[in-house]
Amino acid sequence: MAVFTQVGREEAAALAARLGAGTLQSIEGIASGIENSNFFIDTDQGRWVLTLFERLSFEQLPYYLRLMQHLARRGLPVPEPRADATGEILHRVAGKPAALVNALPGEHQLAPDQHHCAQLGHLLARLHLAVADFPLEQPNLRGLAWWQQTTPLLLPHLAEPQRALLEEELIFQQQLAAAPAYRSLPHGAVHADLFRDNVLFDGLPGHEKLTGAYDFYFAGSDSFGYDLAVCLNDWCIDADSGRLDEPRALALIDAYELERPLTSAELRLLPGLLRAAALRFWLSRLADWHLPREAALLNPKDPQHFERVLRERIVAPWHPPR
């Protein structure tokens, strides 16, 4: 959530008034993240988040915004886009497509334990169940096709060990995606980026309650097992080595399965899906590092982290004991 496009007070105030969100008190750019321009908007009615979309188009955005609306209306702790008098939830600010959503309470839990991972597992399964009747379709725009397009652009920037790993893993993932078992995996709209910094908790230490999940702008149709793997690779690892922390991983999966039991194919292919999730974020961080865009506030993340995770998933494939 970097700031690529500036928004003035007058324009922010006009949007808040038009959407019935109150009288503007302040606007502040949000420095974290790397895809869109984001701002906290404080009004006399509360706190909101304004997002200006730097890559996604007016044609693509209804999918993400309607998904958030769909989930919020089914009782999930997801920000709901604010509509104007006509019911439109996609707006234009500073010439860019934009959305205003309610800010959710709580803080990030960047050092999660089993308690936090179990709550995430419940939420993720509820999300996967709730999209059964979501009518819109859109592919995961950071899926295999994007990996294939991006890899050739990155290879000239990499040392030989990284080039070899990237080329070999891409071949593995292409073969995995072509397998009949993979194509039969349960799928639907997934978050695809539900990292610790996209989830909020509130409450006393040791008793925190999950209060929000946001940043759905990488969502798309993909396998639920892949979405689970994305979470495992962020919430349940040792940050220094990339190794999976089994107690946290089991807490997440056991809680997930209380809501939605995994199929035998999902369990069998989980090691490959964990590799896929690691590859996706290694690639995106490499792209942000070597092919950056200008932004007023931009903090690209270290790609070596997910290189370590990917190498660890290859040498130590993991299945939950059953």
C-alpha positions in Angstrom: 0.0 0.0 0.0 2.5 2.6 -1.1 1.6 6.0 -2.4 2.1 6.4 -6.1 -0.6 9.1 -6.7 -1.3 12.0 -4.3 -4.8 13.0 -3.2 -5.6 16.4 -1.9 -7.8 17.3 1.0 -10.4 18.9 -1.2 -10.8 15.9 -3.4 -10.9 13.5 -0.4 -13.5 15.7 1.3 -15.7 15.7 -1.8 -15.6 11.9 -2.1 -16.4 11.4 1.6 -19.4 13.8 1.3 -20.6 12.2 -1.9 -20.6 8.8 -0.3 -22.2 9.9 2.9 -19.1 9.0 4.8 -19.0 12.3 6.8 -17.0 15.5 7.0 -13.3 15.1 6.3 -11.0 15.7 9.3 -7.7 14.3 8.0 -6.0 12.3 5.2 -2.8 10.4 5.7 -0.8 8.2 3.2 -0.1 4.6 4.1 3.5 3.6 3.5 3.3 -0.2 3.8 2.7 -2.3 0.7 3.7 -2.0 -2.9 0.7 -2.2 -5.3 -1.7 0.7 -4.8 -2.0 4.2 -3.3 -3.7 4.0 0.0 -4.8 6.6 2.6 -6.4 6.7 5.9 -9.4 9.0 5.7 -10.7 10.3 9.1 -14.2 11.9 9.2 -16.7 12.8 11.9 -18.2 9.3 11.2 -15.0 7.3 11.8 -12.0 6.0 9.9 -12.0 4.8 6.3 -9.4 3.5 3.9 -9.2 5.1 0.4 -7.5 3.0 -2.3 -6.4 4.3 -5.7 -5.7 1.4 -8.0 -2.4 1.7 -9.9 -2.5 -1.5 -12.0 -6.0 -2.8 -11.9 -8.4 -1.4 -14.4 -12.0 -0.1 -14.2 -13.0 -3.3 -16.0 -11.2 -5.6 -13.5 -12.1 -4.0 -10.2 -15.8 -4.9 -9.9 -14.7 -8.5 -9.2 -12.6 -7.6 -6.2 -15.0 -5.0 -4.8 -18.1 -7.2 -5.2 -16.2 -10.1 -3.6 -15.5 -8.0 -0.5 -19.1 -6.9 -0.5 -20.3 -10.5 -0.8 -18.2 -11.7 2.1 -19.0 -8.7 4.4 -22.7 -9.3 3.8 -22.3 -12.9 4.9 -20.9 -11.9 8.2 -17.1 -12.2 7.6 -14.9 -9.6 9.1 -14.1 -8.0 5.7 -14.2 -4.3 4.8 -17.2 -3.4 2.7 -16.9 -0.9 -0.1 -18.9 2.3 0.4 -21.5 2.9 -2.3 -22.8 6.2 -3.7 -26.5 7.0 -4.0 -26.8 4.9 -7.1 -25.2 1.8 -5.5 -21.9 2.2 -7.3 -18.9 1.1 -5.3 -16.1 1.9 -7.8 -15.3 5.6 -8.0 -12.7 7.9 -9.7 -10.2 9.9 -7.7 -7.3 11.8 -9.2 -8.1 10.1 -12.5 -7.6 6.6 -11.1 -10.2 4.0 -10.2 -10.8 4.1 -6.4 -12.7 2.6 -3.5 -13.5 3.7 0.0 -14.0 1.0 2.6 -14.5 1.0 6.4 -11.4 0.7 8.4 -11.5 -2.5 10.6 -10.5 -2.5 14.3 -7.4 -4.2 15.6 -3.7 -4.6 14.9 -1.5 -7.0 13.0 -0.1 -10.0 14.9 3.3 -10.3 13.3 4.5 -13.1 15.7 1.6 -15.5 15.6 1.3 -18.5 17.8 -1.0 -21.5 17.5 -3.9 -19.5 18.9 -3.7 -16.9 16.1 -3.1 -19.6 13.4 -6.2 -21.5 14.5 -8.3 -18.4 14.2 -6.9 -17.8 10.7 -7.8 -21.4 9.8 -11.4 -20.9 10.8 -11.6 -17.6 8.8 -10.0 -19.1 5.7 -12.4 -22.0 5.6 -15.4 -19.8 6.2 -14.2 -17.6 3.3 -13.9 -20.7 1.0 -17.4 -21.8 2.0 -18.9 -18.4 1.5 -17.8 -18.0 -2.1 -19.9 -21.0 -3.2 -22.6 -18.7 -4.6 -20.3 -15.8 -5.6 -21.3 -15.3 -9.2 -18.3 -13.4 -10.7 -15.3 -15.1 -12.3 -11.7 -13.9 -12.7 -8.5 -15.9 -13.0 -5.7 -15.5 -10.4 -3.7 -12.7 -12.2 -0.6 -13.8 -10.3 -1.0 -17.4 -11.2 0.9 -19.7 -13.6 0.5 -17.5 -16.7 2.0 -14.5 -14.9 4.9 -16.7 -13.6 5.6 -17.7 -17.2 5.5 -14.1 -18.5 7.6 -12.7 -15.6 10.4 -15.3 -15.4 12.2 -14.3 -18.7 12.2 -10.7 -17.5 13.9 -11.6 -14.3 16.4 -14.2 -15.4 19.0 -11.6 -16.6 19.1 -10.0 -13.2 19.8 -13.3 -11.3 22.9 -15.2 -10.4 23.3 -18.7 -11.7 21.9 -20.5 -8.6 18.8 -18.4 -8.6 18.3 -18.7 -12.4 18.6 -22.5 -12.1 16.1 -22.7 -9.2 13.6 -20.4 -11.0 13.7 -22.3 -14.3 13.5 -25.7 -12.6 10.7 -24.8 -10.3 8.7 -23.3 -13.2 9.0 -26.6 -15.1 7.8 -28.4 -12.0 4.8 -26.1 -11.5 3.8 -26.4 -15.2 3.8 -30.2 -14.8 1.8 -30.0 -11.6 -0.8 -27.7 -13.2 -1.3 -30.2 -16.0 -1.9 -33.2 -13.7 -5.5 -34.4 -13.6 -5.5 -34.4 -9.8 -4.5 -30.8 -9.7 -7.2 -29.8 -12.2 -9.8 -31.6 -10.0 -9.0 -29.6 -6.9 -11.9 -27.7 -5.3 -11.6 -24.1 -6.3 -13.3 -20.7 -6.3 -12.6 -17.1 -5.4 -9.6 -17.0 -3.0 -7.8 -14.2 -1.2 -4.4 -15.4 -2.5 -2.4 -12.9 -0.3 -3.7 -13.5 3.3 -0.4 -12.7 5.0 -0.1 -11.6 8.7 -0.1 -7.9 7.6 -3.5 -8.4 6.0 -5.2 -9.7 9.1 -6.2 -7.8 12.3 -6.6 -9.0 15.9 -8.0 -7.2 18.9 -8.0 -8.1 22.6 -5.8 -8.8 25.6 -2.5 -10.7 24.9 -3.2 -14.4 24.6 -6.9 -13.8 24.1 -6.9 -11.8 20.9 -9.8 -12.2 18.6 -9.5 -12.0 14.8 -11.3 -8.9 13.8 -10.5 -8.3 10.2 -9.1 -9.5 6.9 -8.5 -7.1 4.1 -6.5 -6.3 0.9 -8.4 -8.6 -1.5 -6.8 -7.0 -4.6 -4.9 -10.2 -5.5 -8.0 -12.3 -5.3 -9.0 -14.6 -8.1 -10.3 -18.0 -9.0 -7.8 -20.7 -7.9 -7.7 -23.8 -5.8 -8.6 -23.5 -2.1 -5.5 -25.6 -1.3 -3.3 -23.0 -2.9 -4.9 -20.3 -0.7 -4.2 -22.5 2.3 -0.6 -22.9 1.2 -0.1 -19.2 0.9 -1.2 -18.8 4.6 1.0 -21.7 5.8 4.1 -20.2 4.1 3.6 -17.0 6.0 1.9 -17.7 9.3 3.6 -21.0 10.1 7.3 -20.7 9.4 10.6 -19.9 11.1 11.5 -16.6 9.5 15.3 -17.1 9.5 15.3 -20.6 7.9 12.0 -20.8 6.1 11.2 -24.1 7.8 7.6 -24.9 8.5 6.6 -24.7 12.2 4.6 -27.9 12.5 2.6 -27.0 15.7 1.4 -23.8 14.1 0.7 -25.5 10.8 -1.3 -28.2 12.4 -3.3 -25.6 14.4 -4.2 -23.8 11.2 -5.1 -26.9 9.3 -7.0 -28.5 12.1 -9.1 -25.4 12.6 -9.7 -25.1 8.9 -10.9 -28.7 8.7 -13.5 -28.1 11.5 -15.2 -25.9 9.0 -14.3 -27.5 5.7 -12.5 -30.9 5.5 -9.7 -31.1 3.0 -10.1 -33.6 0.2 -7.6 -36.4 -0.3 -6.2 -34.7 -3.4 -5.7 -31.5 -1.5 -3.8 -33.3 1.2 -1.7 -35.3 -1.4 -0.8 -32.2 -3.4 -0.1 -29.9 -0.5 3.7 -30.1 -0.8 3.5 -29.0 -4.5 1.0 -26.2 -3.6 3.4 -25.0 -0.8 6.1 -24.8 -3.5 3.7 -22.9 -5.8 2.9 -20.3 -3.1 6.6 -19.8 -2.3 7.4 -19.4 -6.0 4.6 -16.9 -6.6 5.9 -14.5 -3.8 9.5 -15.0 -4.7 8.7 -13.9 -8.2 6.7 -10.9 -7.2 9.4 -9.7 -4.7 12.1 -10.2 -7.4 10.0 -8.1 -9.8 9.5 -5.4 -7.2 13.2 -5.4 -6.5 14.6 -5.5 -10.1 11.7 -4.0 -12.1 10.4 -1.3 -9.7 8.0 1.5 -10.2 8.3 5.0 -8.8 6.3 5.8 -5.7 6.4 8.5 -3.0 6.4 5.8 -0.3 7.7 2.4 -1.5 9.3 -0.3 0.6 10.1 -3.4 -1.6 10.5 -6.6 0.4 13.5 -8.8 0.4 13.2 -11.5 -2.2 15.7 -13.8 -0.5 13.1 -14.7 2.2 10.9 -16.6 -0.3 13.8 -18.0 -2.1 14.7 -19.7 1.3 11.1 -20.8 1.8 11.0 -22.3 -1.7 14.3 -24.2 -1.3 13.0 -25.5 2.1 9.7 -26.7 0.6 11.7 -28.6 -2.1 14.1 -30.4 0.3 11.5 -30.9 3.1 8.1 -31.5 1.6 5.4 -31.5 4.3 2.1 -33.4 4.7 -0.1 -33.0 7.7 -0.1 -36.3 9.6 -3.3 -38.2 9.1 
